Amino acid sequence: MTHVVVVGAGQAGASLVAKLRSIGFEGDITLIGAEKVPPYQRPPLSKAYLLGEMAEERLYLRPADFYADQDINLRLDTRVTGIDRAAKTIMLSDGDELHYDELALTVGAHPRMLPATIGGMLDGVYAVRDLSDADAMAPAFTAGRRVLIIGGGYIGLEAAAVASKLGLQVTLVEMADRILQRVAAPQTSDYFRALHSAHGVDIREGVGLDHLVGDGHVSGAVLTDGTELAIDFAVVGVGISPATILAESAGIDVGNGITTDAHGRTSDPHIWAAGDCASCLFQGETIRLESVGNAIDQAETVAVNIAGGDQPYVPKPWFWSDQYDCKLQIAGLNIGYTDVYVRHGDAPGVQSNWYYDGATLLAVDAMNDPRNYMIGKRLIEAGRSPDPALITDPATDMKALLKP
């Protein structure tokens, strides 16, 4: 009987094994996770969970008994130390070896950490990637304490929002000219800069961290402009790197993530990859998407193909971020945009930014504007691009843009 082994018990891994069973796969399934807890949601870690608004059990993607009920062998607190492709065997951290017929790598990504040479190993320096990270830093989020957020991407901004809501003194530094520079247009950066400033966050752009100081525990920071800050702890949000070491050491092709074809297969015909660790094809380009939606959709496509299907993966990029009372929803990818058109809503804080490459609609950033997010998402998926003049005209019936 076919044995499918899935390495990585995050969103992608959990979605893959559940999909296999839901489509009638009757072979053996083993899901291996490095953490001690069953698969769980990661986005709430830097938001509701850190705020104390969500209990650990509510993070779990499935009830604890789901895996046994579905005859899925869930092996937790276990790491895979190597892959023998010729023998179709993986080596485990407990000394065990496991044979596979088909192997899926859903190993996610690792947060980029600060080098030890600039204080990255001091106590009180945290990253936000898994449950243990959130649990470790939660006690530090106490009203009145001083926190330095390093990095002005979505993870850093979400951590800043939580800290501000809990009454901390928050300074955020971003080495680039503006927050969100790598992922969003200036109009979106302006929106979130104003939002955070209104909540008392001290945002410093074009300024990086030179080094942290402290005797064992971090107590201060020196910025690249020479400014010295007294701080109680720091949160590092400078991006993630795909977990490719296991694949690379096995001789599997990697680039920006584990390289996969249109069906999710790696350079080894019996090894697959999905989620944050895997690249995929999008409009003729090889990209890597870091989102829950991609992890689920890509993993479910891989499951279908492992079970004998012939289904290419067609990414439908969408993302979200929660900060204070603002919900940002993003549809599409803004890579290569030339123009951004802003549509303001009827209420304060309601706004959508529409990215175009010439006359072609690429993406939409919608802030507290779920209606226009859905309209933009449907337009992008249908390959339709309204005249930008209609987007910016407050009299336009946006829903009418969906009509043939």
C-alpha positions in Angstrom: 0.0 0.0 0.0 1.3 3.5 -0.9 2.8 5.4 2.1 2.7 9.2 1.8 5.0 11.0 4.3 4.5 14.7 4.9 7.3 16.6 6.6 6.2 19.8 8.3 3.0 20.0 10.4 1.9 23.6 9.6 -0.9 24.9 7.5 0.3 23.3 4.3 1.1 19.9 5.9 -2.3 19.7 7.7 -4.1 20.8 4.5 -2.3 18.2 2.4 -3.1 15.2 4.6 -6.7 16.3 5.2 -7.2 16.7 1.4 -5.8 13.2 0.7 -8.3 11.6 3.0 -11.2 13.8 1.7 -10.6 12.7 -1.9 -10.6 9.0 -0.9 -6.9 8.2 -0.6 -6.7 4.9 1.3 -3.0 4.5 1.6 -0.9 5.1 4.8 -0.3 8.8 5.7 2.3 10.0 8.2 2.5 13.7 9.2 5.7 14.7 11.0 6.0 17.9 13.0 8.9 19.4 14.9 6.8 21.1 17.5 5.0 19.4 20.4 1.6 20.7 19.5 -0.7 19.7 16.7 -0.9 21.8 13.5 -2.2 25.3 14.3 -2.8 28.8 12.8 0.2 31.1 12.7 -1.3 34.5 11.8 -3.0 35.0 15.2 0.3 34.5 17.0 1.3 38.1 16.4 -2.2 39.4 16.9 -5.1 37.8 18.9 -3.0 35.2 20.7 -0.3 37.7 21.8 -3.1 40.1 23.0 -4.5 37.3 25.1 -7.7 37.2 23.1 -7.3 33.6 21.8 -6.5 30.5 23.8 -4.0 28.0 22.5 -6.6 25.3 21.7 -8.4 27.8 19.4 -5.3 28.0 17.3 -5.5 24.3 16.4 -6.5 23.7 12.8 -8.3 20.5 13.6 -9.5 18.9 16.9 -6.8 16.8 18.5 -8.6 13.6 17.6 -9.0 14.4 13.9 -5.8 12.7 12.9 -6.5 9.5 14.6 -10.0 9.5 13.3 -8.7 9.9 9.8 -6.0 7.2 10.3 -3.3 9.8 9.9 -0.1 8.9 11.9 0.8 12.3 13.5 4.4 12.3 14.9 5.1 15.4 16.9 8.3 16.7 18.5 10.2 14.9 15.7 12.6 16.3 13.2 13.7 14.9 9.9 17.5 14.9 9.8 18.0 13.5 6.3 16.5 12.0 3.1 17.9 9.0 1.3 16.3 9.4 -2.1 17.7 6.1 -3.5 16.2 4.1 -0.7 13.1 6.3 -0.4 13.8 6.7 3.3 13.9 9.6 5.8 16.0 9.7 9.0 14.4 11.0 12.1 15.8 12.8 15.1 14.9 9.9 17.4 17.0 7.5 15.4 14.1 6.0 13.5 14.0 5.5 9.8 10.8 5.7 7.7 10.2 4.5 4.2 8.0 6.5 1.9 6.5 6.0 -1.6 5.7 9.7 -2.0 7.3 12.4 0.2 5.9 16.0 0.6 8.0 18.8 2.1 5.9 21.4 3.8 8.6 22.7 6.1 7.7 26.4 5.9 10.3 29.1 6.6 12.5 30.5 9.3 12.6 34.1 10.6 15.7 36.0 9.8 17.5 36.8 13.0 20.0 39.5 14.0 23.7 38.5 13.9 25.2 37.7 17.2 27.8 40.4 16.4 25.2 43.2 16.8 23.5 41.7 19.9 21.1 39.2 18.3 21.8 36.6 21.0 21.0 38.8 23.9 18.0 37.8 26.1 15.0 39.9 25.4 15.4 39.8 21.6 12.5 37.9 20.0 11.2 36.8 16.6 7.6 35.9 15.8 7.3 32.6 13.9 5.9 29.8 16.0 3.9 29.2 19.2 7.0 29.0 21.4 8.2 32.4 20.1 4.8 34.0 21.0 4.8 32.3 24.5 8.4 33.4 25.2 7.7 37.1 24.4 4.2 37.4 25.8 5.3 38.3 29.4 7.4 41.1 28.0 4.3 42.8 26.6 3.5 44.7 29.8 2.1 48.3 29.9 4.8 51.0 30.3 7.7 48.9 29.0 9.8 50.1 26.1 10.0 47.9 23.0 12.0 48.4 19.8 10.5 46.8 16.7 13.1 46.2 14.0 11.6 46.0 10.6 8.6 47.9 9.1 7.0 45.0 7.2 3.6 43.5 8.1 5.0 41.3 10.9 6.8 44.3 12.5 3.7 46.5 12.1 1.4 43.9 13.6 3.7 43.5 16.6 3.8 47.3 17.0 0.0 47.4 17.0 -0.2 44.8 19.7 2.4 46.5 21.8 0.7 49.9 21.4 -2.8 48.4 22.3 -1.3 46.9 25.5 0.2 50.3 26.6 3.8 49.9 25.7 6.2 52.6 24.5 6.9 51.5 20.9 9.6 52.6 18.6 9.8 51.0 15.1 12.8 51.4 12.8 12.8 50.6 9.1 16.1 50.8 7.2 14.3 51.5 3.9 13.0 54.9 3.0 9.5 53.9 4.1 7.6 51.1 5.9 6.3 48.4 3.6 8.6 49.5 0.8 9.2 46.0 -0.4 5.6 44.9 -0.6 3.4 48.0 -1.0 2.9 51.3 -2.8 3.7 54.6 -1.1 0.0 55.2 -0.7 -0.4 52.1 1.5 2.7 53.0 3.4 1.3 56.5 4.1 -2.0 54.9 5.3 -0.3 52.7 7.9 2.3 55.3 9.0 -0.6 57.6 9.8 -2.5 54.8 11.6 0.4 53.9 13.8 1.4 57.5 14.5 -2.2 58.1 15.7 -1.7 55.3 18.2 1.6 56.7 19.5 4.1 54.5 17.7 7.3 56.3 17.0 8.1 55.3 13.4 11.6 56.0 12.1 12.2 55.4 8.4 15.5 55.4 6.6 17.1 54.4 9.9 18.4 50.9 10.8 19.8 49.2 13.8 23.5 49.5 14.3 23.7 47.2 17.3 22.0 46.3 20.6 23.6 46.7 23.9 23.2 44.9 27.2 24.8 42.7 29.8 23.2 39.4 29.1 19.8 41.0 28.6 19.2 43.7 26.0 18.9 47.2 27.6 19.5 49.6 24.7 19.9 50.1 21.0 22.2 52.2 18.9 20.7 53.2 15.5 22.5 53.9 12.3 22.0 57.6 12.7 23.8 57.5 16.1 20.6 57.7 18.2 20.8 55.7 21.4 17.6 54.2 22.8 16.9 52.7 26.2 14.7 49.6 25.7 13.4 46.7 27.7 13.1 44.2 24.8 13.2 44.0 21.0 11.1 42.2 18.4 12.8 41.4 15.1 10.6 41.4 12.0 13.0 41.5 9.1 11.4 38.7 7.0 11.7 35.0 6.6 13.8 32.6 4.6 12.4 29.4 3.1 13.5 26.2 4.9 15.5 24.5 2.1 18.4 22.9 3.9 16.7 19.4 4.1 15.9 19.5 0.4 19.3 20.9 -0.6 21.2 18.3 1.4 19.3 15.6 -0.5 20.3 17.0 -3.9 16.9 18.5 -4.7 16.8 21.7 -6.8 16.3 24.9 -4.8 16.3 28.5 -5.7 14.0 31.0 -4.0 12.6 28.1 -2.0 12.3 24.4 -3.1 11.8 24.4 -6.9 8.6 22.8 -8.0 6.9 22.3 -11.4 3.3 23.3 -12.2 2.0 20.2 -10.3 4.0 20.8 -7.1 6.6 18.1 -7.9 10.3 18.8 -7.1 13.3 17.7 -9.2 12.7 14.2 -7.7 9.6 12.7 -9.2 8.6 11.2 -5.8 9.1 14.3 -3.7 6.7 17.2 -3.6 6.7 20.6 -1.9 4.1 23.2 -0.9 3.7 26.3 1.3 6.2 28.9 2.4 9.2 26.6 1.5 8.2 26.1 -2.1 8.4 28.1 -5.2 5.7 28.0 -7.9 4.9 29.2 -11.4 2.8 32.4 -11.7 2.2 34.0 -15.1 5.4 32.5 -16.5 7.5 33.6 -13.5 8.9 31.5 -10.6 7.8 33.0 -7.4 7.3 32.1 -3.7 4.1 33.2 -1.9 4.1 33.6 1.9 0.4 33.3 2.7 -2.2 31.0 4.3 -4.2 31.0 1.1 -1.2 29.8 -0.9 -0.2 27.2 1.7 -3.7 25.7 1.6 -4.3 25.8 -2.1 -0.9 24.6 -3.1 -0.9 21.8 -0.6 -4.4 20.6 -1.7 -3.2 20.6 -5.3 -0.2 18.5 -4.4 -2.5 16.1 -2.5 -4.7 15.6 -5.7 -1.6 14.9 -7.8 -0.1 12.5 -5.3 -3.3 10.6 -5.4 -2.9 10.3 -9.2 -4.4 13.5 -10.5 -3.1 15.9 -13.1 -4.0 19.2 -11.7 -1.7 22.2 -12.3 -1.5 24.8 -9.5 -2.8 28.2 -10.5 -2.0 30.7 -7.7 -4.7 33.1 -6.7 -2.7 35.4 -4.4 -4.5 37.0 -1.5 -3.2 38.2 1.9 -4.4 40.0 5.0 -3.1 41.9 8.0 -4.9 43.1 11.1 -3.6 46.2 12.9 -5.7 48.0 15.5 -9.2 48.3 14.1 -8.0 48.1 10.5 -8.3 45.0 8.4 -6.0 45.1 5.3 -7.0 42.7 2.6 -4.8 42.3 -0.5 -5.8 40.6 -3.8 -3.3 39.9 -6.6 0.4 40.7 -6.8 1.6 44.2 -7.4 4.9 43.1 -9.0 5.7 45.5 -11.9 3.1 48.1 -11.2 3.4 51.5 -12.9 0.5 53.4 -11.3 -1.6 53.3 -8.2 -5.1 54.7 -8.1 -6.8 55.5 -4.8 -10.4 55.1 -4.0 -11.6 56.7 -0.7 -14.6 55.2 1.1 -17.5 57.1 2.7 -16.2 56.5 6.2 -12.8 57.6 7.7 -10.2 54.9 7.3 -11.9 53.2 4.4 -9.6 53.1 1.3 -8.6 50.9 -1.5 -5.4 51.3 -3.6 -5.5 49.8 -7.1 -2.3 48.8 -8.8 -2.0 48.9 -12.6 0.7 48.0 -15.0 -0.3 50.4 -17.8 -3.9 49.5 -18.4 -3.8 46.1 -16.7 -5.1 45.7 -13.1 -2.6 43.8 -11.0 -3.6 44.0 -7.4 -5.7 45.8 -4.8 -4.9 46.9 -1.2 -8.2 47.4 0.7 -8.2 48.9 4.1 -11.5 48.4 6.0 -13.1 48.0 2.6 -14.1 44.3 2.2 -16.6 45.1 -0.6 -14.0 46.6 -2.9 -11.5 43.9 -2.0 -13.9 41.2 -3.2 -14.7 43.2 -6.3 -11.0 43.7 -7.1 -10.3 40.0 -6.4 -13.0 38.9 -8.8 -11.8 41.3 -11.5 -8.2 40.2 -11.2 -9.2 36.5 -11.3 -11.3 37.2 -14.4 -8.5 39.1 -16.1 -10.5 42.2 -16.3 -9.1 45.8 -15.9 -11.6 48.7 -15.5 -10.7 52.1 -16.7 -8.8 53.7 -13.7 -10.9 56.8 -14.1 -13.9 54.7 -12.9 -12.0 53.5 -9.9 -11.2 57.0 -8.6 -14.7 58.4 -9.4 -16.8 58.3 -6.2 -19.9 58.1 -8.3 -18.9 54.8 -9.8 -21.1 51.8 -8.9 -18.2 49.4 -8.3 -20.3 46.3 -8.3 -21.3 47.2 -11.9 -17.7 46.7 -13.0 -18.3 43.0 -12.6 -21.0 42.9 -15.2 -20.1 41.4 -18.6 
